[in-house]
Every structure is written in structure tokens, then in C-alpha cells.
Amino acid sequence: MAGDGSDQRALQYEQTLMYGRYTQELGVYAKEEAARLRESGQRRSVSDRSRTLDLLEYDKGRCAKCRICTVRCQKFLISRVGEDWIFLILLGLLMALVSWVVDFCIAICLQAQKWMYGGLDSNVFLQYLAWVTYPVVLITFSAGFTQILAPQAVGSGIPEMKTILRGVVLKEYLTFKTFVAKVIGLTCALGSGMPLGKEGPFVHIASLCAALLSKFMSLFGGIYEEPWTKNESRNIEMLAAACAVGVGCCFAAPIGGVLFSIEVTSTFFAVRNYWRGFFAATFSAFIFRVLAVWNRDEETITALFKTRFRLDFPFDLQELPAFAVIGIASGFGGALFVYLNRLIVQFIRKQKAINRFLMKKRLLYPALVTLLVSTLTFPPGFGQFMAGKLTQKESLVTLLDNRTWAKQGIAEEFDYIGHSQAWKHPQVNVFVTLVLFIVMKFWMSALATTIPVPCGAFMPVFVIGAAFGRLVGESMAAWFPDGINTDGTIYPIVPGGYAVVGAAALSGAVTHTVSTAVIVFELTGQISHILPVMIAVILANAVAQSLQPSLYDSIIRIKKLPYLPELGWGHHEKYNIRVEDIMVRDVRYITLNCCYRDLHNVLLTGHLKTLALVESAESMILLGSIERAQLQSLLSQQLGRPRRLEYIRERALAEKKRMSVVSNPGSEDGSQRVSQEVRFQISTEESTFSPVRPVPQKPLKPALKRSSVVERPTEIPTSPHDNSGIALKNLFCASPDAEGLEEPPPSFKSFSGDDGDVEDDMTIREIAEWEEMQLDEQVNFNNCKIDPAPFQLVERTSLHKTHTIFSLLGLDHAYVTSIGRLIGVVSLKELRKAIEGSVTVKGVKVRPPLASFRDSGTSSSENEATELHKLWDRHKSMSLPREHTPSESDEKSQ
Amino acid sequence: MAGDGSDQRALQYEQTLMYGRYTQELGVYAKEEAARLRESGQRRSVSDRSRTLDLLEYDKGRCAKCRICTVRCQKFLISRVGEDWIFLILLGLLMALVSWVVDFCIAICLQAQKWMYGGLDSNVFLQYLAWVTYPVVLITFSAGFTQILAPQAVGSGIPEMKTILRGVVLKEYLTFKTFVAKVIGLTCALGSGMPLGKEGPFVHIASLCAALLSKFMSLFGGIYEEPWTKNESRNIEMLAAACAVGVGCCFAAPIGGVLFSIEVTSTFFAVRNYWRGFFAATFSAFIFRVLAVWNRDEETITALFKTRFRLDFPFDLQELPAFAVIGIASGFGGALFVYLNRLIVQFIRKQKAINRFLMKKRLLYPALVTLLVSTLTFPPGFGQFMAGKLTQKESLVTLLDNRTWAKQGIAEEFDYIGHSQAWKHPQVNVFVTLVLFIVMKFWMSALATTIPVPCGAFMPVFVIGAAFGRLVGESMAAWFPDGINTDGTIYPIVPGGYAVVGAAALSGAVTHTVSTAVIVFELTGQISHILPVMIAVILANAVAQSLQPSLYDSIIRIKKLPYLPELGWGHHEKYNIRVEDIMVRDVRYITLNCCYRDLHNVLLTGHLKTLALVESAESMILLGSIERAQLQSLLSQQLGRPRRLEYIRERALAEKKRMSVVSNPGSEDGSQRVSQEVRFQISTEESTFSPVRPVPQKPLKPALKRSSVVERPTEIPTSPHDNSGIALKNLFCASPDAEGLEEPPPSFKSFSGDDGDVEDDMTIREIAEWEEMQLDEQVNFNNCKIDPAPFQLVERTSLHKTHTIFSLLGLDHAYVTSIGRLIGVVSLKELRKAIEGSVTVKGVKVRPPLASFRDSGTSSSENEATELHKLWDRHKSMSLPREHTPSESDEKSQ
């Protein structure tokens, strides 16, 4: 069993290695880190401001006006720096440079391989060794480097961006380390010549760039110093623009980039962000292409894979069925690709024997896969039948060629010049070459994208699609050598056009996007095939979406990222589920009049990012929510060294007083407590009753009674529940015992750790006593940031409405209130469970416990009204005993 | 003064005539109409289902299986009919047909004008008469026809669609009448040759089509019969797709159509609707172009305004500054256009003398404008200097020509063949022609779009932009006759490319969209100028957006449509405004235990679409919201004839009983009332106290006391408020007097109107008495649809959050609750006021009354906590007197 456990752990590790996996702990850590950063940032801004003021004061004597002018200019410049458009320009510039440099390095890597391979043409074995070793080394280096520096850089990055843009904080995915790992890892991975793509990683790299640039620009002030709530939404907008830049500078396709990034990352898109994406992506694409011109690669700015199809008669109406066939077949192909990719990952994960072996040498899996793929593409070997010596880019250029390969009659028209030679095999038909290319590349790409290096799948899929389109086009050209149009003028069929259609259709099917059509137009610089492309892409999407999730959603599921799945249409049962069926009734909360001990306990037992603040455990009326970090700082202030030193000073003073006058012990402590209580403007109820895990219904009524007992102590006989005070105290004392006392929480450790001071003459025992005393004090929330309007839902809100609100507002959790009383909390997790329960398991509808009785009623309207009354009755009995209490007590007093 | 009043009214009318104006009454009427339709639809669906069941029962004897099979097939077909994609295909097909037919008719109209003009070339005066009369007649007919049939069809329709997609119901804009008026009006208006566009109206027409198609398909069942909440969101999605279809089939530009419609109509866009737009727009564009091929206008499917620029070297990098200049100038031009358009409308509205004159003959304004414009374009007159004889389409084709006009040296290269001749004037330079064309068309278009006919401004602006681009391009070509590139190969400048850039930039500036770039690519079929176009469009947008609202937003303001303006970034003061500052504290509500009289009064005094349902006037705890229509039906059920006849029958029965046995009068009535009360599961409090206009704070405490009085009548001395029961009754009796008694409300009139029945032997007085009696009964909400979770906000929600939630969820209003108690309501109106108050008046910040004190505090966090306590104190004193009441009463009882 122990071996099994370590196996399990090893498997877990392997999974992280394979795909990286989101863990809650990391997220929480990141959040706290973020809070720390934010606070330090705010502190700095204050000091900056005071510095400016100092400057003004200091220089008043000399040439004050001049100085003021300078300061103003500086201020103006600084405020300008914070403007969106400067940020976007910088982002675009940076990404264009990164993209160009990466492309340049990849080109050099590929050339080096070719040179090695070409130089060793005397010996086939040496050639093979060179052909194979080079990519294996590069991929292994890439995998190792990424693994060591930042495992988050593995994979495409689009699933993570989707999750981040959804509002979930995955801060560890946006660090400088990740940036370095991703850029270098990607360059090496693509330089190896494996069928991997650049697009997905570039979306991630652009987001990393934006996050880092944002941090960098916050040094200069401006918008970046503003309250974090605003800054957070601004950051999300900037990240959305960055995604567009990523695609835009990768393909020099600004419009397609914006649309693709919207489709791939957003659920609801704010149209006001539209221009940001366009602006940054256009600028980026422009610089990217200008760099090519500047480097003398191109004479002027043109498309990346420029085609030269004729403009007058791009295609005939009668060719449309062939385009439709490409679309439908691509749809099936896309779904198959996603399925195959998932299958490989799951297979590798399941095979324990393989895993144990691979785990030992972590880099073995990438090396083995690379070896297999590069062996198969070895040009003198099997590679000769599948144009193995062409790089991805060269393949695409040849596939989009506007000449027809299969035309037999006119030999002089097609000489297989340049790279196109690779497709021509002396013994084998070009059709066989194409089919082999498609089949081999298909599984190779699906396999290669599971390697734990920074890589995407868009480009390989794009090339496969182009090859498939070419195949259909060549077949059509062979079938109708004179073209289809019978009106006299002969317009032959252009197989290159079919390749364009196929590329857009297959990549659209795999990613579930329509905007690949636009990317294709921008990549080729020709829009003449717009209608065939659109038809094929839409058909491919229709087929693929009904069969499989998109590649990115599939990876999100594999990685178990905290993402909210889409709510499909036409699933009636979901309208029957209400929030009350899925909410967590056991809410962690703090009360307005709780003591620090309660705070401590709540912080110890739960890991929630925000905690609900209620009026009291009896009324449960929701007042707001407080962040965990705020509470932690409250607690550390209360138990921190400065306070303790102050206490020591006060004690010494009191000691002195006692020396001089007759003392009355305890008054000091009492007055302190009174002054503490004065800070609370609501302190009528003195109960310290605040259970960590409240039983939702039972304690309400007795608790209420007890509170009235405090006010009228003589009238009502003490109920048995009144003893609960001591019992609960015991419970509280017990709970830290069970979890925390043996090993005090880190925050406390640090306070008792640095005690080696001169003035600090307290023993550890005294400190513990003092801390115990401090913990019994009431919490002072005055210096605490409270969100006064956390998101609330009513318990009868439908699942559909909840889902919409969560996705629209990017919520992480929402409190469920009933007549102002906190009765539960719904987080993404519950919502996801509820949706997946009712959506993915189609046959076996996982029904929530309360949904069934609603089906029995025939007329929904009548039902609703009755239920409303029932609901109301329940609340009355539960929550409004106040109205009944007086009459009860009156009866007793009479 | 009376004359002034009628003037005012006349002016109002004229404004409606000029632009159509949204009135609240119409909206309310439409909503009620919609509710009626919905109900009847539901009734029909139920009857359909029962019919099917009947059929099954009836035919069981014969060949039951066969029948069941048929029914199932029918069901399957019917369910298929409800599928989205069938709807979208039908919509696309229909719109393509409409677009093609409209284009065809417009072409015939324009040809007829040309033919008339050409046939009369012997006499210039006759020629002038023909040239001028033709458009005047057409425009006048269009204006008159639209005015008579459906004034809502006037104008572009995009502002209205923007408002409707925002969630505001403008049902009168989506009727069959409007459809007919819009299509015929548009055809005539465009057939006149005035500088008007087809795009905006087509967005409206497509939406009309979708709405009508949706209604039509609901006859077949399927999704269209489902609960209205779902159907409503579905309708909005379909309308969004329809907008895309409108643009798509107008320009044969599916991608640009989708993007343009998103930019123009949405604030937040649900990405899951993306495919709908693409699907429908592609299908529509496809059919639209296929119709052209079928009609032998084209040989195959190509772009609408196909260009033939060279592919190899579309433009040089050094030309980019010129493109940037076009962009910036277009930005200023676009802002000027919007300003000019608004100025003309406001000028016409203000001039009372003109108005009085124009008002008398309503069609005079269109006729005068048309006369002016067509006089100026008369080809032998001033028109010869501005290519006046070209239609809009011809102008655009010539402007996008890939030949250079200004090149002097090579005469044979440019012969001014075809329509291009129009630009060549023997005496005048082509530059002068172009400048005159731009200047004249600019104000003509701005003027023409104010004519009350169905028309858009996109196409005229597009043409002006193309002319401006051409002007810059020709200047560049004249300046650099050999091109700019110095690398040996001579690539001359292509002024047509500049025209493309100019067209995209100016139309983008006027509409504040970036997607005009995509439309341009799809219109011309060439994407080679992507970077210049993108740069120019973005610059134009940047300039125009900082100067003026978009044309559509400008019209929304002129028409005073209920639209929520955008919240700009960087306006700090808005984060200081809370919902409590802007909410309406005087909420109309009904209580759970109110009587029909209260319902009646509430319905009489307010015009709100939904009413809040609270537990009682004392607690104000929000239970849900009820639609006005529901309440009306409740009231009419209570006072309706069937109930009265039943009462008569019962009375007759009682009479009979009284004849036979000794009677105890009143018991009948009493038992009825008891049974009435049994329906209420909550009826502990018997107070009928439910003021229509509650003073928010005062009545709470006394009212509470009074309710406790009911339960303990002996203990507490009666407070002066106890007499309020009678006083309030008087108030209630008085309020209908003031407003409604002299003229009973229409719903009641109808009940007392059709009394001429045989059995109905009650006198009018008896009826009035009976009605009074009925009105005193408690309302039975059992058959009433109650929304159990209306949208709630906390009073401290910031304006920013409120705005986001309103725009995201398309809310019309939200209730503001504090600890479950209804304390106010915020509707679009208040929100708009708050935003406009703090945004548009930049210098004079209109500050809400409560926002100021929040600025005084230095540390916001401290402030918040203290305020929370304050808030809490206030609530305690306000809302929790229940806890204190017992102690008070106890003191008294002791």
C-alpha cells in the first residue's frame, strides 16, 4: 500500500510534468503574494507623494516657480506613461521583437540541422544520427530547462489564459521566470523541427509580457497605482488585449488575432476593449513585418504566406460541394485530433509500468517521442514518402502554391521547382505522398503536443488541414482537368485554394473557432475565397462541436483548471435547479463582535480567500466580506511585537505606579478592555458565541433567546442551551489543539521567533499568556478593508441565471442570502459540479436532492406561489422569532 | 400662452416626424401587448397538446401504431423546425432575397431616372425638371408612406436595435407594419439617387424579419413555445444574429457584418452567439451573391466592388505617413459629420417659424431638401463639377479604380473610359472635381440623413471617404510620378488603394467602429492593404472618439431612447457614488396581505412594468416582483363578469334558502371571507395598512407597534397613529376621486360596459356596491406569476459596479435592499442621470447629495469601517425595534 501511495505521488508528479496541474495551494499562495505586493505598492506611492511635497517645501526659497514647473512636467509625463495606448504600443513593440527574434532563432536552428544533414551526405548512418540527435537534444534541453525554471511554461498557455481571463487568479503563470522559460523553451522546441506550433505559447508570452510590463510601468506611477479593484479589472482588459497581440504578432494577422483570442479566451466580451486588441495587435503585426523588411527578407510589407491566386474567377459555384466536403471531413478530423490527444495523455497517465520507468528519467518521454518522430521523417528513409525534409513553413508554402501538381498533360507548367520537389517521388504518386503526409503528421502532431515543452498545436493542425485541402484540390483538378465552368472561357481548378480552405477548416474544428477564416485571409493576403472558407469553417465547427470539446477545453479538463464550463442550450433540467440545491450551507464567517481567537480559529480551519462578515451568529445578517489577508494582518497586528513591547512598557509604568501608590490590581486591564469596547459602536450583545461550523437551523432560536436573556436576566428561566457557552469555549480550545497547537501556525512562530531583544524581558510562558489574553479581546475592524457589497444571490435563483451572472461578472463565489440573512455560499466549484452533473452525464441525470419535487407539479405558476408561501412560512418560523418572542415572554410574565 | 402650448405640441410632433421619438407610453403598451400575446400563445400550446392526446385516444381502435408513428414523425419535424440553424438559414435566405429585390428595384428606379434624363436631352429645362421631379416625388412618397404606415421605420434603425439589444422592449419597432414601411420606404428613398445608405435600415429590416419569423415559427411549436424568460433571452440572441445578417447581406460581407453589428449594437457580447451571426450572415451573403450569378450579372461569386490592385507590391513602407494622414483627417471629418448632422436636426427643431410652416405640410421638408440636393447635382449645371451624374455605386466603382487619374505624361494609360469620364471636366482639374465632390457630398449627406425616410448614413460616408482617399492618392501620384521605392524596380503609387483606406477610415470614424476595415476587404475582395487600412481606421477612431459620440449614439440622444451610456475610464468621481445616492426611495410596492383596493390604487397611480412584492409595509422584506399585466389580470378576475354572475347565482341560492329557513344575514359573506383567508398561509397580521407612497422611515416604528396592538389589544394605550386606519381609507377613497372616478379606468369600463345580459339583473348601483365589496377582499396571489429572485443590490454598491451589472445583465431596474428590506429601486433612468451628471458635464461635476462627505476622509479604509458601523446603527434603530419593543412593553406591563 505504501508503494502504491508513492506510486500515486509519482503519478501525480508525472502528470504535472506532462501537463502541469493546477493546485489550490499555489493559487492561495499567489493571492497572498499579490496582496503583499499590492500593499507595498501602496506604501511606495504614498512615500512618493510625500517626497514631491518635500521637494516643493524645500525649494521654495530659490527658484520655486521653475521647480514647480519641472515637477509638473514630470508629473505630466508620468501620468502620460500610465495611459493605455502607451502601454499597448510598448506591448506591441516588445512582442513584435520577441516574435521576430524567436522566428530568427528558429530559422537558424533549422538551417543548422539542414546544414549538418547536408554536410554528411556521404554516410547515411551519420546522416541519420545527425538528423535524429539534433532534435532530441533540443527537445530534451527544452523540457529540462522548462521543468527546472518554471513548469508552468509547459504547453500552449491558452487554457490557462482562458482561466485567468475568467477571473481566476493563477499568478504563478504570469511571472518573469515563466516568461524566460517559455521563450527559450519554445525556441528550442520549434528549432528541433518537430510538428509543434508557436501560436498558443505566444498568447501566453504576450500575456506574460503584459503582466510584467504592467509591473514595470507601475514604477512610474499613473493608473497603475490606483485602487486594486479597478486595477484588477484593468489588468484583465490588458491581458485580453495581450492575447490578441500574441496571435497578431505570430501570424502578422491583427484582425484574426483579435477575433481568435476573443473566441478562445472569453465567454462574454466587453466591446469597449475591442479597440485595445486591434490597436496593439495592428501595431505589433506592423512592427513584426517591418522587421522583416528591415532585415531584407521582404521588399515591402506583405502577407506571411502570400498566395497568388487569380482574382477574376477564384472558384466556380459548382466547386462548392467539394469545399463543403472539406469542411465536414475537417470537422470529423478535428474532433478525432482532440480525442487522440486526450487519449495519449490519459494512456500515458494510466500506464503505471511506463510511468515508473519514465518517472525515473524525467526527460526520457520527450526524448523517446522526438526520436520516434524524427526517425520517421528521416528524408532518405520513410521521410521521402511524406516530404519529410521540408520544415513546417516550407510545407505550408508549397501546399498553398497556385500551380497544380497533378496535371499530367502540360509538363512545362509545373516543374516541381524549389521546395515543391519534395512532394515529387520518382516511384510514388503525389496523392500517396499527400495521404501519407496527412496520416503520419496527424498522429505525430497529436503525440508531439503532449511533450512537456512550451508548444502549441495550431500550426501543425493548420498544415495538416492545408495538405488535406490540397489532396481534395488535386483530386478535383485530376477529375476536371479543364475546370468545371462550361461557359466558354477555361478556368482550371486551383488546388491551392482548396488548401487554404482545408487549413482554415481543420484548425477551426480543432479550436472550435470561426476566426481561423480571417487568420487564413491575413496569412495568405487574399480574401477571394471568402465564401468557400466560411462555409467550410462553419460546417467543420458544427461537426466538431457536436462531437468533442475544443482542444483548449480538453486540456482544461485534463489539467483540472478551475474553469466554468459552458451551459448548453436546450437542457431543460437545468432550469429546475436552484442555487439552494447546490449551495454550501456550512459557511465560514466572522461576526462583527467576535474576538481575535475566533478569527484565529477561522483562519486556521479554512482556506477561503474571503470570509463573510455577519452581524452576529444569531441574526446571520450579512454585512460584507473581508479578505483573508486583511484578517491575517489584523491578527498579526494584535499579536505582533510592537504591541507586546507597548504592553511591556505599560506594565513597567504600572509597576512604577504601584511602587508609589497603593494599587488596585486588574483596573488597568479593565480600563483597557473598556477602551477597546468603545471602539465598537455596536456592542449591545456581549455573546462571544460564534461557532466555526454553525448548524444552519438549530441554534438560531435558542441563541436569540439567550441574547434577550442578557437584556432581561430575571424574567425567563434559563434554558438548557445556556450552558452551551462553556461547552463551545471548550470546543474552540479543542479545535486548535487538534490542528494547530502542537505546531503553531507560521505567522505566530515568527512573532515568538525574533525575541532576542534587549527590552523584551518576557519569558515564553509570559508571551503565551499575553497572547492568550490578546486573543480574547474583541476584534477592531476599523483598520480593515471591508467589501460592503459582496455579490448576493437569492436561494431561488435558477442555475441558469447563476451561471450567467458568474460568467458575466467573473465571480469566484457569491453569498446566498434569504431576507438579508446569510444562508449559504456558492463558489465556482459547486457551480461546475452542478453543471457537469447535469450536462456531461447525459443519460444519468445527476439530480440535486431538492429538484425532484418541483417536477411533480403541473402548473408552474401555481407551484411558485405556493412555494413562496411555504418559503415564507419557513422563514417565519426560522428567522422571525423576534415577533413571537415578546408574546411568549409576555405570556410568561403575566 | 395657449398658442405657445400648441406650438410646443406641434414642435413635439415635428420632432417625431423628424426623427421619431421614443415615448414611455408606447413601450408600456407594447409590453402589455406582448404579455397578452404570450398568454394566448401558451393557451394555444396547451390546446395543441390536448388535441394530440385526443387523437391518440380516438384512433386507438384502428391502426394505432401507424398513427403514433405519424404523430411522432410530425413531432420530430416540428421539434426540428424549432432548431436554431433552421431559423438562421431561413432568416439568411429571406434577407438575401429582400436585399436582392431591393437592390434590383433601386437599380430600375435609377435607370428610369437616367433614361428620362437622357431622353430629354433636347431641352435643358425639361431635363432639369425630370432630374429634379423624379427624386422629389420618390422621397415625398417614401416620407408620406412611412409616416402613415409606421413612423418607427424612419431613420437608420441601428440606434433602436442597440436599445432593444440592451434589453429595453421597443415592441412597436418590430411589427409587420414597420417591416413593410421600411422596405418600401427604403427602396423609394434609395431609388431617388439621394446620398442615402442602405446599411442601417437593413440591420433594422433583418431584425424585423427575425422577429416576424420567430412569431411565424412559433405556430409550429418547438423552442418557440417555451417559458418566456428563456424565450426572451433567445429572442435577443436571434436579434443579434439578425443584425449581423443585415450588414452581411447588404454588402455581401459576412465577417465584417458580424463584427460591425457587434461593435454597433452590443456592450457585452456573448461569444456563444458568435457562430449564429457567422452562420446566418455567411448563408445570407452567399445567397445574395448567388442571386447575382443566377441573374447573369456576374460570372461567379466575387466581391461587390472588386478591385484589381497588384499583389506583389501593394504599397511601400514610405507611403505609410500618407495613410496615417488620411486616418487622422478622417477622424476629424467623421466627428464633424456627426456634429453637423446633430446641428441640422437641432436647428430645424429650434426654428419655430420654419417649424410652423413645415408642420402644416408635413412632406415639405423632405421635398425641399431633395429639391436642393438634386438641383445642385444636376449634371449640366453644378453637377458637372462634382461628377453629379454618377450614382453612389458608380462613384464608388470609379473611385476604387486601380488606374491613376492625375498622371499627365502617359495619356494612353488613362482614357477616362466608362463612368470615369464623369470625373474629367474639360476646363477643371480632376483635383478640383474631387474637392468639390467631397465638400458638397459632405453637407448633402449630413442634411439628407435628417429626412424622415428610412435611410442610413454609412454608404454616403463611405463614398466621401473613398473620394478623400482618392484625392490624397492622386496628390501622392502627382507628387511622386515614379513611385517612392528607389530599389530599381518602379512601382507607381496606386490611388485606388488610398481610396480604400479613406473609405474605411471615414466610415469607421463616423460609426466609431474598427470593423469597417474588414467590411472594406470583403467589399473589394482584396486584403493586401490591411496594414494601411488598420492604421488609418485606428487613428480615425482615436480622433473621432475623443471629439464626438458615434452617429448612432448621437441619434440615441436626439431621440431620447432609453439607452445606458458608456462609463468612461479614468473618471474617479464615479467610484465615489453609491447606489444609495441615486436610488428612488419612494418605491411602489404591494404587500402579501393587501386587498384588491390597494392593487387597484397601485395600478392607477404608477406606470411601472413590474411591482415589488413585500411581506408587509412594516417589515418591507422583499419577497419578489410581479408584472403589471399579472396584477391587472388578477384584478379583472376579481371584478370580472363570471365572478359577478356567480355571485348573483349564489345570492339567488341564498335567497331561496332564506325563503325556506330562518336566515342569519352576513354569515354567507363571512364564510366566504374566511375561505378567502384560508388561501393565505400567512395571515397572522390583519392590518390592511399599505400606503401607496410610503414615507421611507417614519411609518415603520408606529406601524410595528400597531401590529403588536392587534395581538395584545389590552396592554398598550392606543397611540394616535391607530386612527390612521380610517384616515388612510379616506385617503384611498380620495385618490381615485382625484384621478380616476370621474372617468373610470378603461379596464373597469369594459366590465361595466357589457352588462346587457339576461341573467344579469344587477343595477349599476348594485354593481358598484358589489365591486366595492370585492375590492376589500384580500388578494389571492396563488394564480399569479411571481419572480422569486428579482435583481437586488446593496445600497453601498458603487456606481461602477451597478453600471457593469446593468449592462451585462441587460437589467431594466434593480431593487435596493438592506438586510433583506426593500429600501429603494434603481432603474435605467436614474443610472443614466447619474452617469451623465458626472461624465458629460466635465467641468461642473454634478455631485450626488451624499457623495461629498466621503471625500473629506483621508483614509478610505477607516472611513468604510466606521461607515459600516454607522450604517449598522442606523439599521438597528430603524429596522430592529422588534428587539427593543418587548423590553418597552415589558416596562409598561410591569
Interface residues (C-beta under 8 A of the other chain):
Chain A: D84 W85 I223 P227 K230 R234 P254 I255 L259 I262 E263 S266 T267 F268 F269 A270 V271 R272 Y274 W275 F278 F279 T282 A285 F286 R289 V290 V293 E299 T300 I301 T302 A303 K306 R308 L311 D312 F313 P314 F315 D316 L317 N485 D487 V514 A517 V518 F521 E522 G525 Q526 I527 S528 I530 L531 M534 I535 I538 N541 A542 E566 W569 G570 Y575 L592 E615 I621 L622 L623 G624 F680 Q681 I682 S708 E711 R712 E715 F781 N782 N783 C784 K785 I786 P788 A789 Q792 L793 V794 R796 T797 S798 H800 K801 T804 I805 L808 L809 T817 S818 I819 G820 R821 S860 S861 E862 E864 A865 T866 E867 L868 H869 K870 L871 W872 D873 K876 R882 E883 T885 P886 S887 S889 D890 S893 Q894
Chain B: D84 W85 I223 P227 K230 P254 I255 L259 I262 E263 S266 T267 F268 F269 A270 V271 R272 Y274 W275 F278 F279 T282 A285 F286 R289 V290 V293 E299 T300 I301 T302 A303 K306 R308 L311 D312 F313 P314 F315 D316 L317 N485 D487 V514 A517 V518 F521 E522 G525 Q526 I527 S528 I530 L531 M534 I535 I538 N541 A542 E566 W569 G570 Y575 L592 E615 I621 L622 L623 G624 F680 Q681 I682 S708 E711 R712 E715 F781 N782 N783 C784 K785 I786 P788 A789 Q792 L793 V794 R796 T797 S798 H800 K801 T804 I805 L808 L809 T817 S818 I819 G820 R821 S861 E862 E864 A865 T866 E867 L868 H869 K870 L871 W872 D873 K876 R882 E883 T885 P886 S887 S889 D890 S893 Q894
